[in-house]
Amino acid sequence: MFFRQLASKDASLSYMFGCGTLGKAIAVDVVAGDEAWFMDQAREHGVTITHVIDTHVHADHYSGGRKLAELSGGVYCLHENAAAEFPFHALKDGDVIDVGNVSVEVLHTPGHTLDSVSLVVADNRRAKAPWFVLTGDTLFVGSIGRPDLAGRETEMAGMLFDTLHQRLLTLPDDVEIFPGHQAGSVCGAGISGKPSSTIGFEKRNNPLLRETDKAAFVAELTREIPPRPAEMDRIVAANIRADEG
């Protein structure tokens, strides 16, 4: 397996990983303007990008996912709940994407948005057990995703509690976490500058994950809502409309 993480100037984290032996790769959460980097990486590793996935419809930056899919010939993917106006490959909870010797299981992890997914990855040449999970804007290092972007923060915060405790935190403690943002992002408060962690470390040290009472969790998460991302409505509209112009 090869694995690459790309940090953008707006504190977003994008990913490309796959199987060099069989020449297949997946790109995740591509930021507009970074498409050439992914194409260069594909050439360097001698792979074809078969899938381009956005873990949700982004509200803080323009997505380069559709453009990269067009350039690479890969399939552009969103969760089936995504309110996109264009055709896309609809991911469902429990879907498994095989990328050569690498397998990717789709987990529907709503709470930040209704269409949020996390991607649980295994390198089958090493073990069938999951090695790492890309958590998008659901779980960060030291923080969690904000629940207010849909304007239903109490409902979404409750959904996020269930997602965390019934889905992500049931993964083995040694599974690595690779989130969609690091420190400086407006998509969560108190995000660490370290761009990876583990399920076990976050269980022990992420303050909101230590809260096991749902009502208290919701109250704390919605107590101080930060300002919405600048130009959020314009960015979301661009990320879901049929034409990207």
Beta strands, then each sheet from edge to edge (+ up, - down):
strand 1: 2-7
strand 2: 13-19
strand 3: 24-28
strand 4: 48-53
strand 5: 75-79
strand 6: 89-91
strand 7: 96-99
strand 8: 102-108
strand 9: 117-123
strand 10: 132-136
strand 11: 139-140
strand 12: 143-144
strand 13: 176-179
strand 14: 197-198
sheet 1: 1+ 2- 3+ 4+ 5+ 6+
sheet 2: 7+ 8- 9+ 10- 13- 14+
sheet 3: 11+ 12-
end
